[in-house]
Amino acid sequence: MKKFKVFLFLLCASISFAQSKHEKETRISSSEFPEVSHRYFNGIANQVNYLKYFREEKGDRVSFEAKFKLNKLHYSVAFNSEGILEDIEIYIKKKHIPENVLRNINDYLDKNYDKTRHIEIQKKYINNTSKNDKQFIDHILENSEGNNTHYKIITETKTDGQHELREITFSSKGVFEKSRIVTSSSYEHALY
């Protein structure tokens, strides 16, 4: 029985650790950004505000992000280390989520947490189309109200007196997909 309790404890500890999100983001110069991805921003560099480049380390995985402001919206465009588009995120407010989607999100949060306070909300776009990366980026920049694929919410949760900072991903319809515990240092970089 004692061995079983030890095994169960180790299993739970490894699962909770595996769901934790530890990221380190560092600002880099444009010359350190993957060249193929950097070219995507040459045509819009004079139209955007605050174009900044970042290197992000997520465990043993490295990705790159370009962050900028265009038409009063804050964008984050992420690429893998080979310069292939991962996703596009637009920072939004709760009032920008359609009512029926927000209802689904709130239903999930109310059922699973005693209290929540949103720190950051993003519409997320993943290229599931036949467009190449450049075409997809241009399409989203021109149609920011287009059909996003996900919502990502960084929220402070409270359950049974325990506070946690979580990144929770929902589908475009507001259906729960995944949740991870994040550290405060892994989301502070995203704030402008």
C-alpha positions in Angstrom: 0.0 0.0 0.0 2.8 2.4 0.8 4.4 1.8 -2.6 1.1 2.5 -4.2 0.7 5.8 -2.4 4.3 6.9 -3.4 3.6 5.9 -7.0 0.3 7.8 -6.9 2.0 10.9 -5.5 4.8 10.8 -8.1 2.2 10.3 -10.9 0.2 13.3 -9.7 3.3 15.5 -9.3 4.5 14.7 -12.8 1.1 15.4 -14.4 0.8 18.7 -12.6 4.3 19.6 -13.6 3.7 18.6 -17.2 0.7 20.9 -17.4 2.7 23.9 -16.1 3.7 26.4 -18.7 7.2 27.9 -18.2 8.2 30.4 -20.8 11.0 32.8 -21.2 10.7 35.6 -23.7 13.6 37.9 -24.7 13.5 40.9 -27.0 15.9 40.5 -30.0 17.0 42.6 -32.9 15.4 42.2 -36.3 18.6 40.6 -37.6 18.1 37.7 -35.1 14.6 37.0 -36.3 14.3 34.1 -38.8 15.0 35.7 -42.2 12.1 34.1 -44.1 9.6 35.3 -41.4 11.2 38.8 -41.2 10.5 39.4 -44.9 6.7 39.1 -44.1 6.9 42.4 -42.2 9.0 44.4 -44.7 5.9 45.6 -46.6 4.0 46.7 -43.4 6.8 48.0 -41.2 5.9 51.6 -42.0 2.2 51.0 -41.3 2.5 49.4 -37.9 3.5 50.9 -34.5 5.9 49.3 -32.0 7.1 46.5 -34.2 9.3 44.4 -31.9 10.9 41.0 -32.2 11.1 38.3 -29.5 12.7 34.9 -29.0 10.5 32.6 -26.8 11.8 29.5 -25.0 9.1 27.0 -23.9 11.0 24.2 -22.3 13.2 22.7 -25.0 11.3 24.4 -27.8 12.2 27.8 -29.3 9.9 30.1 -31.3 9.9 33.7 -32.5 7.3 36.4 -32.2 6.8 39.7 -33.9 4.5 42.0 -31.9 3.1 45.2 -33.2 0.1 47.5 -33.2 -2.0 48.1 -36.3 -5.3 49.9 -36.5 -5.5 50.2 -32.7 -5.2 46.4 -32.3 -2.2 44.6 -30.7 -0.9 41.6 -32.7 1.4 38.8 -31.9 2.6 36.6 -34.8 4.5 33.5 -33.8 6.8 31.4 -35.9 8.8 28.2 -35.2 12.6 28.2 -35.3 12.5 27.4 -39.1 10.3 30.5 -39.7 7.0 28.6 -40.3 3.9 30.4 -39.0 2.5 28.9 -35.8 -0.3 31.3 -35.1 -1.5 34.9 -35.0 -3.0 36.4 -31.8 -5.0 39.6 -31.4 -5.4 41.0 -27.9 -9.1 41.8 -27.2 -11.4 42.7 -24.4 -14.2 40.6 -23.1 -16.8 42.8 -24.8 -15.4 41.7 -28.2 -16.3 38.1 -27.7 -19.7 37.2 -29.2 -22.4 36.8 -26.6 -23.2 33.1 -27.2 -19.4 32.3 -27.2 -18.9 34.3 -24.0 -21.8 32.4 -22.4 -20.2 29.1 -23.1 -16.8 30.3 -21.8 -18.5 31.6 -18.6 -20.5 28.4 -18.1 -17.2 26.4 -18.2 -15.4 28.8 -15.8 -18.4 29.0 -13.4 -18.6 25.1 -13.2 -14.8 24.6 -12.6 -13.7 27.6 -10.5 -15.1 29.5 -7.6 -13.8 32.8 -8.9 -11.9 34.1 -12.0 -10.3 37.3 -13.0 -9.2 37.7 -16.6 -5.7 39.1 -17.1 -5.5 38.8 -20.9 -7.8 37.7 -23.7 -6.7 36.8 -27.2 -8.4 35.8 -30.4 -6.1 33.2 -32.0 -5.8 32.3 -35.7 -4.2 29.1 -36.9 -3.7 28.7 -40.7 -6.0 25.8 -41.6 -6.5 27.2 -45.1 -4.7 26.7 -48.4 -3.1 30.1 -48.1 0.7 30.2 -47.6 2.0 32.0 -44.5 2.4 35.4 -46.1 -1.1 35.3 -47.6 -2.6 34.2 -44.3 -0.9 36.9 -42.3 -2.0 39.6 -44.9 -5.6 38.2 -44.8 -5.8 38.4 -41.0 -4.3 41.9 -40.9 -6.9 43.1 -43.4 -9.7 41.1 -41.8 -9.2 41.2 -38.1 -12.9 40.4 -37.6 -12.5 37.2 -39.6 -13.2 33.8 -38.2 -10.7 33.1 -35.4 -10.0 29.5 -34.5 -9.6 29.8 -30.8 -9.8 32.1 -27.7 -6.9 32.1 -25.3 -7.5 33.5 -21.8 -5.0 34.1 -19.1 -7.0 34.2 -15.9 -6.5 34.1 -12.2 -8.6 31.4 -10.7 -9.7 30.6 -7.2 -11.0 27.2 -6.1 -11.2 25.9 -2.5 -9.1 28.9 -1.4 -6.3 28.0 -3.9 -5.2 30.7 -6.3 -3.7 29.8 -9.7 -2.8 31.6 -12.8 -4.1 29.6 -15.8 -4.0 29.8 -19.6 -7.3 28.4 -20.8 -7.9 27.7 -24.5 -11.4 27.6 -26.0 -12.6 26.9 -29.5 -14.1 29.6 -31.6 -17.5 28.5 -30.3 -16.4 28.8 -26.6 -15.9 25.1 -26.0 -13.2 24.2 -23.5 -10.1 22.7 -25.2 -7.2 22.8 -22.7 -5.9 24.5 -19.6 -2.4 25.0 -18.1 -1.0 26.5 -15.0 1.3 29.4 -15.9 3.8 31.4 -13.9 3.4 35.2 -13.7 6.7 35.6 -15.5 5.4 33.6 -18.5 2.7 36.2 -19.3 4.2 39.5 -18.1 6.2 39.7 -21.4 3.0 40.0 -23.4 1.8 43.2 -21.8 2.8 46.2 -23.8 
